[in-house]
């Protein structure tokens, strides 16, 4: 698998995403997957708020679906749930923003589908994937990895259920989350600081089943796991969530 980051100029507020993709993605081949950081999607949508206009906590409570009530908050970040994702501060980001908070994008699946449809037609290729990525944390692990917020063009999970392990025993529950595996690799290459590489092309990724349509509602649901089913259910269900 090869990941090629693409350096861009600074993306400005309310720029359309399609001309940006035109300017920086010159060639594609069938089987490529395009990673786009959610930050430039948010900026293109005008999803920014001046820091002087509202306290950050108030903005988080406006944007979050739920927020964890706690007295222990060493980094002034808040554990929230936004669009069925456990994420810091409702996805609100201060980095690489000039005096503004950058909010979580709107209609992420719609954005992914539009980019997929546009690039697939322009480059005359059948198999193409799109992922909209963000950085993410893992409980009890230092540092960030990546997560996919929206995608289009391929199956999101690779199942090992009923496939044999090396001793011939059938696996019962193991699935690979292709979306977040690709996002982690792409986010690592694109970077988190001043690299200015918000787009990457992933080539020759294994275990990908391409589809010529947008994800179905059922596929979107299959990526999400409820608190009750989650491995971390004892923590999540006993946390003091305030819902909005």
Secondary structure, 3 states (H helix, E strand, C coil): CEEEEECCCCCCCCCCHHHHHHHHCCCCCCCEEEEEEHHHHHHHCCCEEEHHHCCHHHHHHHHCCEEECCCCCCCCCCEEEECCEEEEHHHCECCCCCCEEECCCCCHHHHHHHHHHHHHHHCCCCCEEEEEEEEEEECCEEEEEEEEEEEECECCEEECCCCECCCCCECCCCEEEHHHHHHHHHHHHHCCCCCCCCEEEEECCCCCCECCCCCCHHHHHHHCCCCCCCCCHHHHCCCCEEEC
